[in-house]
Amino acid sequence: MMIVSALAAAFLVQAQTDAPSCSGTGAEVQSICEVLTAQQDAWNAGDIPGFMDGYLQSEDLRFASGGSVTTGWAATLARYQARYDTPDAMGWLAFTDLDVTQLSDDAAYVFGRWTLYREADEPTGLFTLIVRKREEGWRVVHDHTSAAE
């Protein structure tokens, strides 16, 4: 049992420090990946507002998950803060299997997997993001996230 716990702890430390690996082609793929890395880092620091910096701060933001749709940056922030209101609920976030497809100079989509490593469980799922380049850089404008069953 101690070996399993030690391996799990080692994996958590690795997940906390690794930037997500991105694949894709296009001039802006690295910049988009940096936004996702910053989101993962903010989450793992317990900083939900910092995580939300990767989203467009607009009422046009759309977040779809669990059969519901949240519209707007402030409402999406409130949803995250209500759902992940403790460090135990937040766990450690890892983005993996990221594939970025640049559609134009200012638009791309990202497909990937998310996993939360928590003491009690390890929820995981898939997401598709639509990202747009704005004055402040690349931002998520649409997030469709699902959880594995």
Residue pairs with C-beta under 8 A, 6 or more apart in sequence:
11 117
12 92
12 117
15 92
15 94
15 115
15 117
16 44
16 92
18 94
19 33
19 37
19 40
20 33
20 36
20 37
20 40
20 94
20 95
20 96
20 98
20 112
21 96
21 98
22 29
22 30
22 32
22 33
22 36
22 98
22 99
22 100
23 98
23 99
23 100
24 98
24 99
24 100
24 101
24 102
24 108
25 102
26 100
26 101
26 102
26 108
27 102
28 102
28 105
28 108
28 133
28 138
29 100
29 102
29 108
31 137
31 138
32 100
32 102
32 108
32 110
32 131
32 138
33 98
33 100
35 54
35 131
35 137
35 138
35 139
35 140
36 54
36 95
36 98
36 110
36 112
38 50
38 53
38 54
39 51
39 53
39 54
39 95
40 93
40 94
40 95
42 48
42 49
42 50
42 51
42 53
43 51
43 90
43 93
44 92
44 93
46 87
46 90
48 77
48 80
48 81
48 84
48 90
49 77
51 80
52 73
52 76
52 77
52 80
54 139
54 140
55 61
55 63
55 73
55 76
55 139
55 140
55 141
55 143
56 73
56 132
56 134
56 139
56 140
56 141
57 73
57 139
58 72
58 73
58 141
59 71
59 72
59 73
60 72
60 141
61 71
61 72
61 73
61 76
61 140
61 141
61 142
61 143
62 69
62 70
62 71
62 141
62 142
62 143
63 69
63 70
63 71
63 76
63 79
63 142
63 143
63 145
64 70
64 142
64 143
64 144
64 145
65 143
65 144
65 145
65 146
65 147
66 147
70 76
70 79
83 89
84 90
88 118
88 119
88 120
89 118
90 116
91 116
91 117
91 118
91 119
92 116
92 117
92 118
93 114
93 115
93 116
93 117
94 114
94 115
94 117
95 112
95 113
95 114
96 112
96 113
96 114
96 115
97 111
97 112
97 113
98 110
98 111
98 112
99 110
99 111
99 112
100 108
100 109
100 110
101 108
101 109
101 110
101 111
102 108
103 109
105 133
106 132
106 133
106 134
107 130
107 131
107 132
107 133
108 130
108 131
108 138
109 128
109 129
109 130
109 131
110 127
110 128
110 129
110 131
111 126
111 127
111 128
111 129
112 126
112 127
112 129
113 124
113 125
113 126
113 127
114 124
114 125
114 126
114 127
114 145
115 122
115 123
115 124
116 122
116 123
116 124
123 147
123 148
124 147
124 148
125 145
125 146
125 147
125 148
126 145
126 146
126 148
127 143
127 144
127 145
127 146
128 143
128 144
129 140
129 142
129 143
129 144
130 140
130 141
130 142
131 138
131 139
131 140
131 141
132 138
132 139
132 141
133 139
